[in-house]
Amino acid sequence: MTPNLTPPQKRYLRGLAHALKPVVLVGGKGVGEGLVAETAAALTIHELIKIKVAAEDREARDLAIEQLLAATQAALVARIGHVAVLYRARAEKPLIALPR
């Protein structure tokens, strides 16, 4: 289930993500099982990550991001150009406390 984030929560998470570097790079082969596993592992560890999609056209980037969101059950916080910010809270001991 994809978490629904309110605008203040998205704004808060964008602020936290500002200094982050992309930890997942989507290459020319697109989204595969290995990439989904790495993204899920990164979300479990960090909760908030940046991904960079190396696709040339906008539709391919959007498709790759949507596939990752669906496979990892993460929420899209922001997307600017080739970079997207994903958030998924931990089930136990969350690192980030979201504002209401």
C-alpha positions in Angstrom: 0.0 0.0 0.0 1.5 3.3 -1.0 1.5 5.9 1.8 -0.5 9.1 1.2 1.5 12.1 2.1 -0.1 15.5 2.9 1.5 18.7 1.3 3.1 19.7 4.7 4.7 16.2 4.9 6.0 16.4 1.4 7.5 19.8 2.1 9.2 18.5 5.2 10.6 15.5 3.4 11.8 17.6 0.5 13.7 19.7 3.0 15.3 16.6 4.5 16.2 15.2 1.0 17.8 18.4 -0.2 21.3 17.4 0.9 21.0 13.7 -0.1 22.9 12.2 -3.0 21.2 9.6 -5.2 21.8 6.1 -3.8 20.0 4.2 -6.7 20.9 4.7 -10.3 18.5 3.4 -13.0 20.5 2.6 -16.1 19.6 1.9 -19.7 18.3 -1.6 -19.0 15.5 -0.1 -16.9 13.9 -1.6 -13.8 14.7 -5.2 -13.0 14.4 -7.5 -10.0 17.9 -6.6 -8.7 17.2 -2.9 -8.9 13.9 -3.3 -7.1 15.7 -5.3 -4.4 18.4 -2.6 -4.0 15.8 0.2 -3.9 13.7 -1.7 -1.3 16.8 -2.3 0.8 17.9 1.3 0.6 14.4 2.4 1.7 14.4 0.0 4.6 17.7 1.4 5.8 17.2 5.1 5.1 13.4 5.6 4.6 14.1 8.6 2.4 16.2 8.2 -0.7 17.0 9.9 -4.0 17.1 7.9 -7.2 18.5 9.0 -10.6 17.0 7.7 -13.8 19.3 7.8 -16.9 16.6 7.4 -19.5 16.6 9.9 -22.3 12.9 10.7 -22.7 10.4 11.8 -20.1 8.0 8.9 -20.6 10.8 6.3 -20.0 11.8 8.2 -16.8 8.2 8.4 -15.6 7.7 4.7 -16.3 10.8 3.7 -14.4 9.8 5.8 -11.4 6.2 4.4 -11.4 7.5 0.8 -11.6 9.8 1.4 -8.6 7.1 3.0 -6.6 4.7 0.2 -7.3 7.3 -2.5 -6.6 8.6 -1.0 -3.4 5.3 0.5 -2.1 7.0 3.9 -1.6 5.6 7.4 -2.0 6.9 9.9 -4.5 7.9 13.0 -2.6 9.4 15.1 -5.5 10.7 14.7 -9.0 13.0 17.1 -10.7 14.5 16.2 -14.1 16.3 12.9 -13.8 16.1 12.7 -10.0 13.2 11.5 -7.8 12.8 11.4 -4.0 11.1 8.3 -2.6 9.8 7.7 1.0 8.7 4.6 2.8 8.4 4.5 6.6 9.9 1.6 8.5 7.5 -0.8 10.2 9.6 -0.8 13.3 11.6 2.1 14.8 11.0 4.8 12.1 13.8 7.3 11.7 11.7 10.1 10.4 8.8 11.6 12.4 6.4 13.2 9.9 4.5 16.3 10.8 0.7 16.0 10.9 
